């Protein structure tokens, strides 16, 4: 190693003044390393810089003599900012849920007084509403076509009001959240399946699906965070 350094120093002192004499004469301060025609530091085939005869350890550069200088501190890049949290998904819009309860289950035929079986059906309905955020419960009563249209209209309304009264007094639901209506014999489920107009047992049994109360709840189920 000593021979190599001595050789480079020697060449820098003997050869370089001949090759770069013009550049050396033009500079007032001595150069520690020889320069090529482009002004860059001249290097040998091993990549080592050519030192001139003026070189001293105090003139060392990090590019040519990194071992003689303190190591450069690596630039620590600031950690990238975390990506913003995604926007919360919009609350799902829940379509109204409609439950149809048979009037034969809620009431006796041609009556608007709740039966025990009807109360049990309403209890089960209210239990399904636990955890559901709702604004309105719509209760609509219907009747079959036996009897006059005016009578069936009033009967269907009394049945809807009986359901509302039970939900308010027994289940603690605010009356402001319950809307009632009676549609009478409108919107029959049976269509034209049942024949005849006389109040026979066969016709009463056939028209049973038309005697119903529909309860519609619009809301959304609360999610547990």
Sine and cosine of phi, psi and omega as CSV:
sin_phi,cos_phi,sin_psi,cos_psi,sin_omega,cos_omega
0.00,0.00,-0.65,0.76,0.01,-1.00
-0.88,0.47,-0.63,0.78,0.00,-1.00
-0.91,0.42,-0.63,0.77,-0.02,-1.00
-0.90,0.43,-0.72,0.69,0.00,-1.00
-0.89,0.45,-0.66,0.75,0.00,-1.00
-0.90,0.43,-0.60,0.80,0.00,-1.00
-0.91,0.41,-0.67,0.75,-0.01,-1.00
-0.93,0.37,-0.60,0.80,0.04,-1.00
-0.91,0.40,-0.65,0.76,-0.02,-1.00
-0.91,0.41,-0.73,0.68,0.00,-1.00
-0.89,0.45,-0.61,0.79,0.01,-1.00
-0.90,0.43,-0.53,0.85,-0.04,-1.00
-0.99,0.11,-0.55,0.83,-0.11,-0.99
-0.99,-0.13,-0.76,0.65,-0.13,-0.99
-0.98,0.18,-0.72,0.69,-0.15,-0.99
-0.89,0.45,-0.60,0.80,0.07,-1.00
-0.85,0.52,-0.39,0.92,0.02,-1.00
-0.99,0.16,-0.64,0.77,-0.08,-1.00
-0.99,0.14,-0.65,0.76,-0.09,-1.00
-0.92,-0.39,0.51,0.86,-0.07,-1.00
-0.89,0.46,-0.59,0.80,-0.02,-1.00
-0.90,0.43,-0.69,0.72,-0.01,-1.00
-0.93,0.38,-0.63,0.77,-0.04,-1.00
-0.92,0.40,-0.59,0.81,-0.04,-1.00
-0.96,0.28,-0.44,0.90,-0.07,-1.00
-0.98,0.19,-0.32,0.95,-0.07,-1.00
-0.99,-0.11,0.65,-0.76,0.02,-1.00
-0.99,0.16,-0.60,0.80,-0.02,-1.00
-1.00,-0.07,0.66,-0.75,0.03,-1.00
-0.91,0.42,0.57,-0.82,0.00,-1.00
-1.00,-0.08,0.68,-0.73,0.04,-1.00
-0.99,0.17,-0.48,0.88,-0.03,-1.00
-0.78,-0.62,0.57,-0.82,0.02,-1.00
-0.96,0.27,0.51,-0.86,0.01,-1.00
-0.90,-0.43,0.49,-0.87,0.06,-1.00
-1.00,0.00,-0.16,-0.99,-0.08,-1.00
-0.92,0.40,-0.34,0.94,0.00,-1.00
-1.00,-0.04,-0.05,1.00,-0.01,-1.00
1.00,-0.02,0.05,1.00,0.03,-1.00
-1.00,0.07,0.38,-0.93,0.04,-1.00
-0.90,0.43,0.77,-0.64,0.00,-1.00
-0.97,0.23,0.66,-0.75,-0.01,-1.00
-0.76,-0.65,0.46,-0.89,0.04,-1.00
-1.00,0.05,-0.11,-0.99,-0.06,-1.00
-0.92,0.40,-0.34,0.94,0.03,-1.00
-1.00,0.04,-0.08,1.00,-0.01,-1.00
1.00,0.02,0.12,0.99,0.02,-1.00
-1.00,0.08,0.61,-0.79,0.01,-1.00
-0.96,0.29,0.59,-0.81,0.08,-1.00
-0.99,0.14,0.87,-0.50,0.06,-1.00
-1.00,0.03,0.64,-0.77,0.10,-1.00
-1.00,0.05,0.11,-0.99,0.02,-1.00
-0.93,0.37,-0.21,0.98,0.01,-1.00
-1.00,0.01,-0.08,1.00,-0.11,-0.99
-0.90,0.43,0.68,-0.74,0.14,-0.99
-0.71,-0.70,0.36,-0.93,0.03,-1.00
-0.83,0.56,-0.51,0.86,0.00,-1.00
-0.94,0.33,-0.26,0.96,-0.01,-1.00
-0.99,-0.17,0.09,1.00,-0.04,-1.00
-0.90,0.43,0.56,-0.83,0.07,-1.00
-0.91,-0.41,0.40,-0.92,-0.03,-1.00
-0.92,0.39,-0.50,0.87,-0.01,-1.00
-0.91,0.41,-0.63,0.77,-0.09,-1.00
-0.99,-0.14,-0.58,0.81,-0.06,-1.00
-0.75,-0.67,0.93,0.37,-0.04,-1.00
-0.90,0.43,-0.43,0.90,-0.02,-1.00
-0.94,0.35,-0.34,0.94,-0.05,-1.00
-1.00,-0.05,-0.08,1.00,-0.04,-1.00
-0.86,-0.52,0.41,-0.91,0.05,-1.00
-0.87,0.50,0.56,-0.83,0.01,-1.00
-0.92,0.38,0.63,-0.78,0.03,-1.00
-0.96,0.28,0.66,-0.75,0.05,-1.00
-0.96,0.26,0.69,-0.72,0.02,-1.00
-0.96,0.30,0.69,-0.73,0.01,-1.00
-0.95,0.31,0.86,-0.51,0.00,-1.00
-1.00,-0.02,0.90,-0.44,0.00,-1.00
-0.97,0.23,0.64,-0.77,0.03,-1.00
-0.91,0.42,0.65,-0.76,0.00,-1.00
-0.87,0.49,0.62,-0.79,-0.01,-1.00
-0.90,0.43,0.61,-0.79,0.02,-1.00
-0.92,0.40,0.67,-0.75,0.00,-1.00
-0.89,0.46,0.55,-0.84,0.01,-1.00
-0.90,0.43,0.62,-0.79,0.01,-1.00
-0.88,0.48,0.58,-0.81,0.01,-1.00
-0.89,0.45,0.64,-0.77,0.01,-1.00
-0.88,0.47,0.53,-0.85,0.00,-1.00
-0.91,0.42,0.64,-0.77,-0.01,-1.00
-0.88,0.48,0.61,-0.79,0.00,-1.00
-0.91,0.41,0.61,-0.79,0.02,-1.00
-0.89,0.46,0.55,-0.84,-0.01,-1.00
-0.87,0.49,0.72,-0.69,-0.02,-1.00
-0.91,0.42,0.64,-0.77,0.06,-1.00
-1.00,0.01,0.91,-0.41,-0.07,-1.00
-1.00,-0.04,0.79,-0.61,0.04,-1.00
-0.93,0.36,0.54,-0.84,0.01,-1.00
-0.83,0.55,0.66,-0.75,0.05,-1.00
-0.99,-0.16,0.80,-0.60,-0.06,-1.00
-0.93,-0.37,0.79,-0.61,0.04,-1.00
-0.88,-0.47,0.80,-0.59,0.00,-1.00
-0.97,-0.23,0.85,-0.52,0.00,-1.00
-0.94,-0.35,0.74,-0.67,-0.02,-1.00
-0.94,0.35,0.72,-0.70,0.03,-1.00
-0.91,0.41,-0.48,0.88,0.05,-1.00
-0.91,0.41,-0.46,0.89,0.06,-1.00
-0.98,0.18,-0.62,0.78,-0.02,-1.00
-0.98,0.18,-0.64,0.77,-0.12,-0.99
-0.71,-0.71,0.34,-0.94,0.21,-0.98
-0.96,0.28,0.29,-0.96,-0.03,-1.00
-0.87,0.49,0.74,-0.67,0.04,-1.00
0.91,0.42,0.45,0.90,0.02,-1.00
-0.79,-0.62,0.29,-0.96,0.02,-1.00
-0.77,-0.63,0.43,0.90,0.06,-1.00
-0.97,-0.24,0.80,-0.60,-0.06,-1.00
-0.89,0.45,0.73,-0.68,0.10,-1.00
-1.00,0.08,0.24,-0.97,0.03,-1.00
-0.88,0.47,-0.63,0.78,0.05,-1.00
-0.90,0.44,-0.57,0.82,0.03,-1.00
-0.93,0.38,-0.64,0.77,0.04,-1.00
-0.89,0.45,-0.64,0.77,0.02,-1.00
-0.90,0.44,-0.63,0.78,0.03,-1.00
-0.90,0.43,-0.63,0.77,0.03,-1.00
-0.94,0.34,-0.57,0.82,0.06,-1.00
-0.88,0.48,-0.68,0.74,0.02,-1.00
-0.91,0.42,-0.60,0.80,0.03,-1.00
-0.90,0.43,-0.70,0.71,-0.02,-1.00
-0.91,0.42,-0.59,0.81,0.01,-1.00
-0.89,0.45,-0.50,0.86,0.04,-1.00
-0.95,0.30,-0.29,0.96,-0.02,-1.00
-1.00,0.08,-0.07,1.00,0.02,-1.00
-0.90,0.43,0.77,-0.63,-0.03,-1.00
0.99,0.12,0.11,0.99,0.01,-1.00
-0.96,-0.28,0.80,-0.60,0.08,-1.00
-1.00,0.03,0.93,-0.38,-0.03,-1.00
-0.74,-0.67,0.40,-0.92,0.02,-1.00
-0.96,-0.27,-0.62,0.78,-0.12,-0.99
-0.66,-0.75,0.63,-0.77,0.18,-0.98
-0.91,-0.41,0.86,-0.51,-0.03,-1.00
-0.98,-0.21,0.83,-0.55,0.01,-1.00
-0.90,-0.44,0.88,-0.48,-0.04,-1.00
-0.83,-0.56,0.82,-0.57,0.02,-1.00
-0.99,-0.12,0.52,-0.85,0.04,-1.00
-0.73,-0.68,0.34,-0.94,0.06,-1.00
-0.70,-0.72,0.25,-0.97,0.07,-1.00
-0.99,0.10,-0.09,-1.00,-0.09,-1.00
-1.00,-0.02,0.06,1.00,0.07,-1.00
-0.96,0.27,0.80,-0.59,-0.05,-1.00
0.99,-0.17,0.05,-1.00,-0.04,-1.00
-0.97,0.25,0.39,-0.92,-0.01,-1.00
-0.90,0.43,-0.63,0.78,-0.02,-1.00
-0.92,0.39,-0.66,0.75,0.00,-1.00
-0.90,0.44,-0.70,0.72,-0.01,-1.00
-0.91,0.42,-0.54,0.84,0.05,-1.00
-0.89,0.45,-0.73,0.68,0.00,-1.00
-0.92,0.38,-0.63,0.78,0.00,-1.00
-0.90,0.44,-0.70,0.71,0.00,-1.00
-0.90,0.44,-0.57,0.82,0.02,-1.00
-0.94,0.33,-0.65,0.76,0.03,-1.00
-0.89,0.45,-0.60,0.80,0.02,-1.00
-0.92,0.39,-0.68,0.73,0.04,-1.00
-0.89,0.46,-0.64,0.76,0.01,-1.00
-0.93,0.37,-0.55,0.83,0.04,-1.00
-0.90,0.43,-0.63,0.78,0.04,-1.00
-0.91,0.40,-0.67,0.74,0.01,-1.00
-0.89,0.46,-0.70,0.72,-0.01,-1.00
-0.86,0.50,-0.66,0.75,0.01,-1.00
-0.92,0.40,-0.68,0.74,-0.01,-1.00
-0.91,0.42,-0.55,0.84,-0.03,-1.00
-0.98,0.20,-0.79,0.61,-0.12,-0.99
-0.98,0.22,-0.59,0.81,-0.10,-1.00
-0.99,-0.16,-0.46,0.89,-0.07,-1.00
-0.93,-0.38,-0.05,1.00,0.12,-0.99
0.96,0.27,0.34,0.94,0.03,-1.00
-0.99,0.10,0.69,-0.72,-0.03,-1.00
-0.90,0.45,0.72,-0.70,0.03,-1.00
-0.89,0.45,-0.39,0.92,0.02,-1.00
-0.93,0.36,-0.29,0.96,-0.01,-1.00
-1.00,-0.09,0.03,1.00,-0.07,-1.00
-0.87,-0.49,0.82,-0.58,0.04,-1.00
-0.92,-0.40,0.74,-0.67,-0.03,-1.00
-0.87,-0.49,0.44,-0.90,0.06,-1.00
-0.36,-0.93,0.46,-0.89,0.06,-1.00
-0.85,-0.53,0.82,-0.57,-0.06,-1.00
-0.98,-0.20,0.01,1.00,0.00,-1.00
0.88,0.47,-0.74,-0.68,-0.04,-1.00
-1.00,-0.07,0.29,0.96,0.02,-1.00
-0.95,0.31,0.38,-0.92,0.07,-1.00
0.79,0.61,0.83,0.56,-0.01,-1.00
-0.92,0.40,0.67,-0.74,0.03,-1.00
-0.96,0.27,-0.55,0.83,-0.08,-1.00
-0.97,0.24,-0.33,0.94,-0.01,-1.00
0.91,0.41,-0.82,-0.57,0.00,-1.00
-0.96,-0.29,0.37,0.93,-0.06,-1.00
-0.95,0.31,-0.57,0.82,-0.09,-1.00
-1.00,-0.05,0.82,-0.57,-0.04,-1.00
-0.98,-0.19,0.53,-0.85,0.07,-1.00
0.97,-0.22,0.27,-0.96,0.00,-1.00
-0.82,-0.57,-0.31,0.95,-0.02,-1.00
-0.97,0.25,0.54,-0.84,-0.06,-1.00
-0.99,0.17,0.98,0.21,0.06,-1.00
-0.99,-0.17,0.29,-0.96,0.02,-1.00
-0.88,0.48,-0.59,0.80,-0.01,-1.00
-0.92,0.40,-0.68,0.73,-0.01,-1.00
-0.94,0.35,-0.65,0.76,0.03,-1.00
-0.87,0.50,-0.68,0.74,0.00,-1.00
-0.92,0.39,-0.62,0.79,-0.03,-1.00
-0.93,0.37,-0.58,0.81,-0.06,-1.00
-1.00,0.06,0.10,1.00,-0.06,-1.00
-0.81,0.59,-0.67,0.74,0.00,-1.00
-0.88,0.48,-0.40,0.92,-0.01,-1.00
-0.97,0.24,-0.38,0.92,0.02,-1.00
-1.00,0.04,0.99,-0.11,-0.16,-0.99
-0.50,-0.86,0.26,-0.96,0.15,-0.99
-0.80,-0.60,0.81,-0.59,0.01,-1.00
-0.97,-0.24,0.77,-0.64,0.03,-1.00
-0.90,-0.43,0.86,-0.51,-0.04,-1.00
-0.89,-0.46,0.80,-0.59,-0.03,-1.00
-0.86,-0.50,0.83,-0.56,0.06,-1.00
-0.94,-0.33,0.85,-0.53,0.00,-1.00
-0.01,-1.00,-0.20,-0.98,0.02,-1.00
-0.64,-0.77,0.57,-0.82,-0.03,-1.00
-0.98,0.18,0.75,-0.67,0.00,-1.00
-0.94,0.35,0.65,-0.76,0.03,-1.00
-0.99,-0.14,0.55,-0.84,0.01,-1.00
-1.00,0.05,0.85,-0.53,-0.02,-1.00
-0.98,0.20,0.00,0.00,0.00,0.00
